[in-house]
Amino acid sequence: MLFNKKENNIVLTSRVRLARNIDGVPFPQKLNEKEINEVIKNVSDSILNSNSAIAHEFNLIKLKDIKPLERLSMIEKHLISLDLVNEYLRAAVLLNRDENVSIMINEEDHIRLQVIYNGFKVKEAYEYANKLDDLIEEKIQYAYDSKFGYLTSCPTNVGTGIRASVMIHLPALTMTKNINNILNTVTQVGMTMRGIYGEGSSAMGNIYQISNQVTLGLTEEEIINNLIAVTKKIIDQEMKTREMILEKQSAEVEDDIYRSIGILKYSRMLSSQECLNLLSKIRMGIEMDIIKDIDFNKIDELLVKVQPATLQLIEGRELDSKERDIIRAKIVRESLR
């Protein structure tokens, strides 16, 4: 083997999200202003006023109180959903200091609790989400049916209410056009494969999100174990495809990777799409041990920093498309010096 086969290198992040509702309270879409504020208070109090050591780690953010760019940047960081932002007047989020745990309030459901860990750590994310879920349930009675499980606004979430997912980097399968075979396989085993921002988004930078589709009829543990098993098979396919490419086109692959470094180090303008695709090639070079003087953390930080809203927050002002491309190139150049 000519390159690193660690699963954590190919899986960028693991996420577990739980959908919950408060018993006897209408879904968020049906609430008046007074009821909206009561839900926000009750959910936030269940964490902030708990006796748990983690209570001090969280801050409550009402989306109407922050700038539109800040809301969009939180989407880019996968801290909140587009649906939550679309309902920003009624929505809030409890966010921890490390920005890897968020509890969305008044999205489709009263509570959307999510935990994100770097690398292939689905079980660890699930265990922590479960711990937080139990903490909230000490103060709040969930809408639960003995036959159907947790009741949710969308029927596809009824049951366990769990969505487990991984963000996975699959450049070799994408380059060789084998990604459609993976997509078909994933669908057949009750999973779904999307772009980095979920449903309807494209796979920028060869990064895909794989998650469970079914929440009813399976236990939470079965859903987690199924995702882990499917992800391991996809990782194996990606690694085998990389080996094949490296055997047949070693010079071409290395040339493409080093050209990508050159473009990023010296470009004066970079669009989001071009930048993410070039960063993807460099990340693959690191994963394959071709590049040894750039680490994963630097590339993964850039994958977030170069996003339009986050980039503008870093710059401290709103930018038009051309200005964003100029600033994006500058941020990447400075990072890769």
C-alpha positions as CSV (number, residue, x, y, z in Angstrom):
1,M,0.0,0.0,0.0
2,L,1.5,3.4,-1.0
3,F,-0.8,5.6,1.0
4,N,-2.5,6.0,4.3
5,K,-5.6,3.8,4.7
6,K,-7.0,5.4,7.9
7,E,-10.8,5.6,7.7
8,N,-10.8,8.9,9.5
9,N,-8.9,10.5,6.6
10,I,-11.7,9.8,4.1
11,V,-14.6,10.5,6.5
12,L,-14.4,14.2,7.3
13,T,-17.2,14.3,9.9
14,S,-19.8,12.0,11.6
15,R,-23.2,13.4,12.6
16,V,-26.1,12.2,14.6
17,R,-29.4,14.2,14.7
18,L,-32.4,13.5,16.8
19,A,-35.9,15.0,16.0
20,R,-38.1,15.5,19.0
21,N,-41.4,17.3,19.9
22,I,-43.0,18.4,23.1
23,D,-46.1,16.4,24.1
24,G,-49.3,18.3,23.8
25,V,-47.8,21.3,21.9
26,P,-48.7,21.8,18.2
27,F,-45.8,21.6,15.7
28,P,-43.8,24.9,15.3
29,Q,-45.7,25.9,12.1
30,K,-49.0,26.1,14.1
31,L,-47.6,28.1,17.1
32,N,-48.4,31.7,17.8
33,E,-45.7,34.1,19.1
34,K,-46.3,33.4,22.8
35,E,-46.2,29.7,22.2
36,I,-43.0,30.0,20.1
37,N,-41.3,31.8,23.0
38,E,-42.5,29.3,25.5
39,V,-41.0,26.4,23.5
40,I,-37.6,28.3,23.2
41,K,-37.6,28.9,27.0
42,N,-38.6,25.4,27.9
43,V,-36.0,23.8,25.6
44,S,-33.2,26.2,26.5
45,D,-33.9,25.9,30.3
46,S,-33.7,22.1,30.0
47,I,-30.0,22.5,29.2
48,L,-28.9,25.9,30.6
49,N,-30.6,25.4,34.0
50,S,-29.7,21.7,34.4
51,N,-27.3,20.4,37.0
52,S,-25.2,18.9,34.3
53,A,-21.5,20.0,33.9
54,I,-22.2,20.7,30.3
55,A,-24.8,23.4,31.0
56,H,-22.2,26.2,31.0
57,E,-20.9,25.1,27.6
58,F,-24.0,26.3,25.7
59,N,-25.3,29.7,24.6
60,L,-28.8,30.5,23.3
61,I,-28.9,32.3,20.0
62,K,-32.2,33.6,18.6
63,L,-31.8,33.7,14.8
64,K,-33.7,37.0,14.5
65,D,-31.0,38.7,16.7
66,I,-28.1,37.9,14.4
67,K,-27.1,39.1,11.0
68,P,-28.2,37.3,7.8
69,L,-24.5,36.5,7.0
70,E,-24.0,34.9,10.4
71,R,-27.0,32.7,9.8
72,L,-25.7,31.7,6.4
73,S,-22.3,31.0,7.8
74,M,-23.8,28.7,10.4
75,I,-25.4,26.7,7.6
76,E,-22.0,26.5,5.8
77,K,-20.5,25.1,9.1
78,H,-23.4,22.6,9.3
79,L,-24.4,24.0,12.7
80,I,-28.0,24.7,11.6
81,S,-30.2,23.9,8.6
82,L,-31.6,26.0,5.8
83,D,-35.1,25.2,7.1
84,L,-34.2,26.8,10.5
85,V,-32.9,29.9,8.7
86,N,-36.1,30.2,6.6
87,E,-38.0,30.3,9.9
88,Y,-35.6,32.7,11.6
89,L,-38.3,34.8,13.2
90,R,-39.4,31.9,15.3
91,A,-36.2,29.9,15.5
92,A,-33.4,29.6,18.0
93,V,-30.3,27.4,18.5
94,L,-28.4,26.3,21.6
95,L,-24.8,26.1,20.5
96,N,-21.8,24.8,22.4
97,R,-18.4,26.5,22.6
98,D,-16.7,24.0,20.4
99,E,-19.4,24.5,17.7
100,N,-19.9,20.7,17.3
101,V,-23.2,20.4,19.2
102,S,-26.3,22.4,18.3
103,I,-29.9,22.1,19.4
104,M,-32.2,23.7,16.9
105,I,-35.5,25.0,18.3
106,N,-38.6,25.5,16.2
107,E,-37.4,24.1,12.9
108,E,-39.9,21.5,11.5
109,D,-39.9,20.0,14.9
110,H,-39.6,21.7,18.3
111,I,-36.2,20.1,18.8
112,R,-33.5,19.0,16.4
113,L,-30.5,18.0,18.4
114,Q,-27.3,17.3,16.5
115,V,-23.8,16.2,17.4
116,I,-20.9,16.4,14.9
117,Y,-17.5,14.8,15.4
118,N,-14.5,15.0,13.2
119,G,-13.5,11.7,11.5
120,F,-15.3,8.4,11.5
121,K,-17.0,8.5,14.9
122,V,-20.6,7.7,14.4
123,K,-21.0,5.7,17.6
124,E,-19.4,8.4,19.7
125,A,-21.6,11.1,18.2
126,Y,-24.7,8.9,18.9
127,E,-23.7,8.2,22.5
128,Y,-23.3,12.0,23.2
129,A,-26.5,12.8,21.4
130,N,-28.3,10.2,23.5
131,K,-26.8,11.7,26.7
132,L,-28.1,15.2,25.7
133,D,-31.5,13.7,24.7
134,D,-31.8,12.1,28.2
135,L,-30.9,15.5,29.8
136,I,-33.6,17.3,27.9
137,E,-36.1,14.6,28.7
138,E,-35.6,15.1,32.4
139,K,-37.5,18.4,32.0
140,I,-39.6,17.9,28.9
141,Q,-42.1,15.2,28.1
142,Y,-41.7,14.1,24.4
143,A,-44.5,13.4,22.0
144,Y,-44.2,9.6,21.9
145,D,-46.5,6.8,20.7
146,S,-46.0,3.2,21.9
147,K,-46.7,1.9,18.4
148,F,-45.0,4.5,16.2
149,G,-42.3,5.9,18.4
150,Y,-41.3,9.6,18.5
151,L,-43.9,11.7,16.7
152,T,-42.5,14.2,14.2
153,S,-43.7,16.9,11.8
154,C,-42.5,14.9,8.8
155,P,-43.6,11.3,8.5
156,T,-40.2,10.2,7.3
157,N,-38.7,11.0,10.8
158,V,-41.4,9.2,12.8
159,G,-40.0,6.3,14.9
160,T,-36.6,6.7,16.3
161,G,-36.4,10.3,14.9
162,I,-32.7,9.7,14.2
163,R,-30.6,10.7,11.2
164,A,-27.1,9.5,11.3
165,S,-24.7,10.6,8.6
166,V,-21.1,10.8,7.5
167,M,-19.4,13.5,5.3
168,I,-17.1,11.5,3.1
169,H,-14.5,12.4,0.5
170,L,-14.7,10.3,-2.7
171,P,-12.5,11.8,-5.4
172,A,-11.4,8.6,-7.0
173,L,-14.9,7.1,-7.3
174,T,-16.1,10.5,-8.7
175,M,-13.2,10.8,-11.2
176,T,-13.7,7.2,-12.5
177,K,-17.5,7.7,-12.9
178,N,-18.2,4.9,-10.4
179,I,-20.0,7.2,-8.0
180,N,-23.4,6.3,-9.6
181,N,-22.8,2.6,-8.8
182,I,-22.2,3.6,-5.2
183,L,-25.4,5.8,-5.2
184,N,-27.5,2.8,-6.4
185,T,-26.0,0.5,-3.8
186,V,-26.6,3.0,-1.0
187,T,-30.2,3.5,-2.1
188,Q,-30.9,-0.3,-2.2
189,V,-29.8,-0.7,1.5
190,G,-32.1,2.1,2.8
191,M,-29.5,4.9,2.8
192,T,-29.4,8.2,0.8
193,M,-26.4,10.0,-0.7
194,R,-26.4,13.8,-1.2
195,G,-24.2,16.8,-1.6
196,I,-22.5,18.4,1.4
197,Y,-25.5,20.5,2.3
198,G,-28.0,17.7,2.2
199,E,-31.1,17.3,0.0
200,G,-30.9,19.0,-3.3
201,S,-27.3,20.1,-3.0
202,S,-24.4,19.2,-5.2
203,A,-21.2,17.3,-4.2
204,M,-18.8,20.1,-4.3
205,G,-15.2,19.1,-3.7
206,N,-16.1,15.5,-4.2
207,I,-17.6,15.4,-0.7
208,Y,-20.8,13.5,-0.2
209,Q,-23.2,13.0,2.7
210,I,-24.5,9.5,3.4
211,S,-27.3,9.0,5.8
212,N,-30.1,6.7,6.8
213,Q,-33.5,7.1,5.1
214,V,-35.6,4.8,7.4
215,T,-36.4,5.8,11.0
216,L,-39.3,3.5,11.6
217,G,-39.0,-0.3,12.3
218,L,-35.4,-0.2,13.3
219,T,-33.7,0.5,16.6
220,E,-31.3,3.5,16.9
221,E,-28.4,1.0,17.3
222,E,-29.4,-0.9,14.1
223,I,-29.5,2.4,12.2
224,I,-26.0,3.4,13.5
225,N,-24.5,0.0,12.8
226,N,-26.0,-0.1,9.3
227,L,-24.5,3.3,8.5
228,I,-21.1,2.2,9.8
229,A,-21.1,-1.0,7.7
230,V,-22.2,0.8,4.5
231,T,-19.5,3.5,5.0
232,K,-16.8,1.0,5.5
233,K,-17.7,-0.7,2.2
234,I,-17.6,2.6,0.4
235,I,-14.3,3.5,2.0
236,D,-12.9,0.1,0.7
237,Q,-14.2,0.9,-2.8
238,E,-12.6,4.3,-2.7
239,M,-9.3,3.0,-1.5
240,K,-9.2,0.2,-4.2
241,T,-10.1,2.8,-6.9
242,R,-7.2,5.0,-5.7
243,E,-4.8,2.1,-5.8
244,M,-5.9,1.3,-9.4
245,I,-5.5,4.9,-10.5
246,L,-2.1,5.1,-8.9
247,E,-0.9,1.9,-10.6
248,K,-2.1,3.0,-14.1
249,Q,-1.7,6.8,-14.0
250,S,0.8,7.6,-11.2
251,A,2.5,10.4,-13.1
252,E,-0.8,12.0,-14.2
253,V,-2.3,11.8,-10.7
254,E,0.8,13.4,-9.0
255,D,0.9,16.1,-11.7
256,D,-2.7,17.0,-11.2
257,I,-2.3,17.2,-7.4
258,Y,0.9,19.3,-7.6
259,R,-0.7,21.6,-10.3
260,S,-3.6,22.1,-7.9
261,I,-1.2,23.3,-5.2
262,G,0.4,25.7,-7.6
263,I,-2.9,27.1,-8.7
264,L,-4.0,27.6,-5.1
265,K,-0.7,29.1,-4.0
266,Y,-0.6,31.7,-6.8
267,S,-4.1,32.4,-8.0
268,R,-5.5,35.9,-7.6
269,M,-9.2,34.9,-8.1
270,L,-11.0,31.7,-7.1
271,S,-14.6,30.8,-7.4
272,S,-16.2,28.5,-4.7
273,Q,-16.5,25.6,-7.1
274,E,-13.0,25.8,-8.4
275,C,-11.5,26.3,-5.0
276,L,-13.3,23.3,-3.4
277,N,-12.4,21.1,-6.3
278,L,-8.7,22.0,-6.0
279,L,-8.7,21.6,-2.3
280,S,-10.3,18.1,-2.9
281,K,-7.3,17.1,-5.1
282,I,-4.8,18.3,-2.4
283,R,-6.7,16.4,0.3
284,M,-6.5,13.3,-1.8
285,G,-2.8,13.9,-2.2
286,I,-2.4,14.0,1.6
287,E,-4.6,10.9,2.0
288,M,-2.4,9.0,-0.6
289,D,0.8,10.1,1.1
290,I,1.8,12.0,-2.0
291,I,1.8,15.3,-0.1
292,K,3.6,15.3,3.2
293,D,4.0,18.9,4.2
294,I,0.4,20.0,4.4
295,D,-2.0,18.5,7.0
296,F,-5.6,17.6,6.9
297,N,-6.6,20.2,9.5
298,K,-5.4,23.1,7.3
299,I,-7.4,21.8,4.2
300,D,-10.5,21.1,6.3
301,E,-10.4,24.6,7.8
302,L,-10.1,26.1,4.3
303,L,-13.1,24.0,3.1
304,V,-15.2,26.1,5.6
305,K,-13.4,29.5,5.4
306,V,-13.8,29.8,1.6
307,Q,-17.6,29.5,1.7
308,P,-19.3,32.7,0.6
309,A,-20.9,33.8,3.9
310,T,-18.1,32.7,6.2
311,L,-15.6,34.4,3.9
312,Q,-17.5,37.7,4.2
313,L,-17.7,37.4,8.0
314,I,-13.9,36.9,8.1
315,E,-13.5,40.0,5.9
316,G,-16.0,41.9,8.1
317,R,-18.2,43.2,5.2
318,E,-20.5,42.2,2.5
319,L,-18.7,41.4,-0.8
320,D,-19.9,41.1,-4.4
321,S,-19.0,38.0,-6.4
322,K,-15.8,39.3,-7.8
323,E,-14.6,40.6,-4.4
324,R,-15.4,37.2,-2.9
325,D,-13.2,35.4,-5.5
326,I,-10.3,37.8,-4.8
327,I,-10.6,37.4,-1.0
328,R,-11.0,33.7,-1.3
329,A,-7.8,33.4,-3.3
330,K,-6.0,35.6,-0.8
331,I,-7.1,33.5,2.2
332,V,-6.0,30.3,0.5
333,R,-2.6,31.8,-0.6
334,E,-1.9,32.9,3.0
335,S,-2.8,29.6,4.5
336,L,-0.7,27.5,2.1
337,R,2.5,29.7,2.4
